[in-house]
């Protein structure tokens, strides 16, 4: 992997991909601490993301008048189940149907996107529309990252629950 | 009191109830709706004393629900809990008749403060 280039993000002349992914990581860290009681921390810098071995995750589209981009949280199935159980206040060994896993992950990402939206200037924020979270698993993860679009990621880990979540910011140039 | 929680996410409906209890609002009855339309359709039978609604939902948003209720002369106290709590949205919520807008993520303390004086 190579370091993310500090080029402006489409639609966000003041934010580079590095800054946007870092802001997303900060948002997830804040949410995990506030609502899940989990301490997460960044492991390493923002890098161009090429990993094709993702197991499952969620993505959400964000559009503005200037362009669109996509934010996603991916991780191992075990890690995603752990963070979802913590969010739902469930015991570590409680059954977690796929629908509830997808719902919990989607809601976490929805909050991440909301926090991210509040971090951009107010004048621009009011033009940003959030899409609906989409759950991806197996080959859908591979397809998500194989569209030839540039993606950047950052690993976040929580030692207490052995959670490892990968954040991917995917640039989508408007044509 | 009976509190109607309107959110398309089952997870969030559970979390709102859990957080309310953590905030000290115990001994209340909860009912749920998955979007504004479902809430509107069940409002007479559920007869809630307070409505807590998400903003963005499929079919009918929380803001559309609030406006529909007020246009029918139904003045049940109403609060938003949403991911998109920009200052502009908070103002729109208050202008439409909401009592408050809580931004996600939120703590039990934030919820207690928002509901203080609203729910006994």
Interface residues (C-beta under 8 A of the other chain):
Chain A: X30 X31 X34 X35 X84 X87 X88 X89 X100 X103 X104 X106 X107 X110 X111 X113 X114 X115 X117 X118 X122 X125 X126 X130 X132
Chain B: X9 X10 X11 X12 X14 X15 X18 X56 X58 X82 X83 X84 X85 X86 X87 X88 X103 X104 X105 X106 X107
